[in-house]
Structures are given as structure tokens and as C-alpha cells.
């Protein structure tokens, strides 16, 4: 079933593997906004504060105990979802999270999934946009993302209550890329939807 919902800032004590079968999800963490297009998966490390937005998404999540992962992982990574991953996420849904019964097959299944994730995470995909904690720049980013087809630097600067020159300078200094480069990358990511 397709869902559109936003989950406010939260974190999990387990690692989360979020898979989008259909639709697009967004995961915000720290200074970045990740785009999860269809047929991709997001790895969200345990205890990572994040906010998730689902836009007409049919998806599934698998939660993995931190003891199963004995290697460092960045807070959020987007990975190309192999058909095997899609099928493993579907199959994992048959075990309820609160079912605490000991099951050797289930334990082996999730260990195998973790080992495969380690391989897949080596080739993460750069499906993210930087964000800003600066409220003025955040307003400009929200404006830009809300109208990618028609957004202009002049209007983005107006949304940030700055001159165009000051806006361009602060945007580049804070986000590490020009507003124009941000717009182009945002359009490319939107096209993946």
C-alpha cells in the first residue's frame, strides 16, 4: 500500500534498512538530505537522529541489532538495491520485531543480510543534498526544493532576506556548493523519482 507521511525527528537503538519498492522517501540527518528513489535502500545507523518523509511510498524496513554489525558505518548511506536485497527485505517481514523467540534460521538469515549489506555499502550512491542549520538559508532551500522548475537565485535570496550577492556568498560558504549547482543536483535527484 502506498503511504505519504512524515516521521518527525527520532532515532532507533537498532540499525534500520529502509527499502522503497515504489515511490520516493527522504531522510534528513544533520547537514544532509538524502533522496531514496524507488528500488533503492537507505542504511540508517543506530542512534542516528533523523527525519523521514515518505511520498507515495510502498516500502519496508528491517531493523538489525548493533551487535550484528562490527564495522563502522556512516550515519546514512543510500545503496543500489540488488534484486536479492529487495527479496530479503520482503522475506524479513514474516518475522515480527517483538517475537523474541530463539530461531536459528532467523538468526542466520539476519546475519547473512548484514554481511551482504556490508558489501553493498562499499558502493553507496551520492543521492543527497546538503542542508543548513541557518534559518535564512533553510528558507531559501525550502523555496528552491518546492519549485525546482522555476526557482531563481533572486527569489531564493529574497526568501533568505538577503541581497543576491550576500546570499550567493553565504550559500556557497555554508553548503559547500553554489546555489546553481545545488539546483542542478536537486533537479537530477528529483528526476530519479
N, C-alpha and C positions, 0 to 999 in steps of 0.2 A: 504494500500500500504506500502511496506517495504521501510524504509529510512535508509541511512547511512550518518550521518552528525555530525559535532562538532560545538556546540554553544560556543563562547568564553565567558570569564568571564562576568557575568551580575547578576542582581538581579531584583526582582519583588516587586511591592508595595502590592501584594496580596500573600497569601499562595498558593503554587502550589501542586497539587496532580497529579503525573505523573504515568501513568499505562502502563506497557508493555504487550500488548496482545501476541506478538511474538517478538523474538529477545532479545538482551541484551543491556541495557543502563548503562552508568557510570556517576556518579555525583561526582564531586570533590568539596570539600569545606574545607577551612582552611588546617588542617593537616590530612585530611582523603579522601579516595577514596572509594565511595560506589558502589557496584555492584547491579544492578536491573535486576534480571533474569526474564524470561517470567512468566506471571501470578502473578506478584508481583507489589506493588505500592511504590513509594517514596513520602514522605511528605517533601517538601522544604519550610521552614518557610519564611514569608515575609521579605524582605530586607536582605536575606542571599546571599552574593556573592557566586556564584557557576559557574561551567563549566560543561556542559552536552555533552556526546558523545553517539550517537545512532549508534548501529552496527546491521544493518539489522533488524530494529525495526518497528513493527506496534504498535502504541500506541496512547494514548490520554492524554490530560491534562485538569484538571479542576482548575480554579483559584477561590479562596474563599476569600471574603473580611475579613480583620483582625477583624472587629467589630463582626463577627460571632464566632470568637474563643476567648473565655475569660479565657483561661488557658494556662500555659506556655508549650511550646513545644521546644525541641531541634532543632537546625538548619536543620538537615536532619535525617530522620528515614526511614527504609525500613520495610514495613509491609506485612504480608501474606495477599494476596488478596482473600477475600471471594468471592464466585460467585456473591453475592449481590453487592459488590463493583465494579466488572467488569461491571455488567449490569447498575449500576448507572452512571459510567463514560461514557458508551456508550450513555445512555439516555440524559445526560447533554449536549452532543454535539449538541442537537437540538436548544439550546439557544445560540445565538451569543453574544459574550462578549460585543459588542458595542450597543446591544439592551438595551437601558436604560429604556424601558417601565416598568411600575409597573405591576407586575403579582403576585398575592397572591400565586398561586400554585407554581411558580418558586421559590419564596422566601422560602416557606415551604419545598420544595424539597431540596434546598441547606442547610437549617438549619438541616434537618434530616441527610443529608450526613455528615455534620460537627459533629453531635452527634455520629454517627456511627464511624467516624474516631477517635474520642476521645477514644472509646472503643478499636478499633483495634490498636491504637498506644501504648496501655499499654503492648502489646506483640510484640515489634519490633524484627526484625531479625538481627543478627550480621553479615550482609553482607557488611563488609567494611574492608579496609586495611589502615593502617596509611601511611602518605606520609611525605616528608621532604622538608623544605624550603632551606636546604643546597644543593647548586648546584651539589656538588660532589656526595652526596648520591642520589640526584634526578636522576643523570645519571645512577647510579647503579640500581636504582629501575626501570627505563625505560628499561634498558637492561634485567633485570630479568623478567619483565612482557612481553617483546617481545618474549622471548624464554623459557617459563616455563618448557618445556620438557627437555631441555639441559643446563639450566643455572647452573653455578657453582660459588661458593664464590670467587674462584681465579679470574675468569673473571669479576665478579661484582666489586671486589677490583681494578682490572686494569682499568675498566671503571670509577671508582671514583678517579683514580690516587693516590692510597694508597697501602701500604703493606696490605697483607691479615689480619694480626693481628690487625693493626690500624683500618682497615675497619670494622672488626667484632666488635671491641670495640665501635667505633663511631656509627655504625648502631644500636646496642643494646641501647646505651645511648640516641640516638635521637628518635628512633621509639618505644622503649619500648618492643621490642621482638628481638630475634636473627634473622639473615638473613635466617637461615634454617627454623625457624618457620614461617617467612614471606613467604618463598617459598611454604611451605606446605599449608598455608592458601590460598595463591593466586591460587594454583592448585585446591584446593577444590572449591573455588568460580568460577573458570573457568569451572569446571565440571558441574556447575549448568546451564551453557549456553546450 
